[in-house]
Amino acid sequence: MMNKSKKDILERIKNTYCKLKASCIQGVGVFAVRDIPENINPFFGIPDQKWLRFSMDELGEIDKNIMEMIDDFFVIEKNNTINIPEYGLNGMDMSFFVNHSDSPNLVTREGRYFFTARKIKKGEELTVGYDAYDHKYKQ
């Protein structure tokens, strides 16, 4: 008989939809390894992390190369604060590599969960409109 942990892992494996690879949009992107139905969370099984709010002043001593990564992967709010997950840059999962598109195939819910806006075909890059949650991208 299979234990609960093994069953959980098998369920996550069955719900694997994506892989990382080079993107024509920017650097690395997330691509469908099989067709993904509409209204599916393609990142099923990624654990929620606790996020903490920092003022940019609190990050003043951080190396400039690391600050560039923080700016690339997290949203610096208009009030000059930023939410960072508890494991920082080392805790980034595949969803952090979703690139921007003006015609996205993903939507966000609660500003942090992704769901497919339509069926996504195998080999297609998953994209989101960054303007849905980052003021720097609003027109």
N, C-alpha and C positions, 0 to 999 in steps of 0.2 A: 504494500500500500504506500502511495506517495504522500509525503508530509506536506503541510500547508505552504512552507517556504518554496518547495519545488513547484507546487501548483501555481503559486504567485509568479514565479519566474517564467514558467511556461506560458502563462497568460500574457505577460509582458512581451515575450518573444512572438506570440501569435499576433500581437498588436503592433509589431514593428512595421513602420511604413517608410522610413527615411534613412538616408546616409549623407555624410558630408563629402563634398568634392569641390574641385575648382569651379568657380562661377564666372560667367561672362559679365555678370552685373557688377560684382565686387569680390575680390579675394576668394573666400570660401563661402559656399552656399549649401542649402539643404535641398536634397533631391529625393523624389519619390522612387522607391525600389519596387513598387507595385501600384496599381490603381488605388486611389484613396477616395472613398465615397464622400459625398457632401455632408457637412455638419459633423465631422469626426475630429477629435483631438488627435493629431498625428504624433503627439509627444506623450501618449498615454504611458503612465508608469514612472515618469520623471518625478522624483519627490519634491514637495514644496520645501523651500528654504525660508527661514526667517530673514526678513529684510530690515535693515536699520538705516535711518536717515542721518546723513552727515551734512554739515555746512561745508562749503568749499574751503573755508578757512581751516577747518579741522584736517583737511587733506594737504595743507600747505607744504609739508615736509616730504611728500611723496615724490619719488623720482619722476622726471618729466616724461620719460618713455612709458611709465606705468600710467601716468595721468592721461596720456594720449589713448591708451587702451580703455581706461575708465570712460573717457568721452565717447569712444567708439561703441562701447557695449552697454552703457547705462545712460539714463536720461538726466541731464542737468536741468533742473526746474528753473522757471523764471525767477524764483526767489533765491536762486543760487544754492539750492540744496540738492542732494542726490541720494537715492536709495541704493544701497549696496547689499547683496546677499551675504549671509553669515560666513560663507567660505570664500568670499571675495572673487577674484578672477580665477582662482583655482577650482571654484565650484560651478563653473559655467557648464551648462549642458548644451545639447544640440540645438535647442530652440534659440539660443543666443546668436546663432549664425544665419538666421532668416534675414534675407536681404530685402531692401525696399523696392516697391513698384508702385507706379501710379495706377496700375490695373492689378491689384493684388488678388491672390487666390485664397488667402487666409484673412480672417477677421480676428480681432481680439475681444475678449470678454474680461471685464474687471481689470483691464490694462495689463494682464499678465498671462492669460490663457489663450491659446490659439485654437481655432476651429476652421475647417475647410469651408470656404464660401461657395464652393461648387466641387464637382468631381475633379480630381487631379489625376492626370495620366502618368503612368510609369515613365520615369526619366525626366519629368517636368520639375523645374525648380519651384520650391515653395517660397512665396513672397507675401509681404504685408505692407500696408501703407503706414510708414512711420508716423505720418501726420495724425494718426489715430491716438497716439500717446506721447508724441514729442513735439513741443511747440516750435523747435527749430525747423520743422518740416511743413508747418502750416503755411498756406499761401497767403 
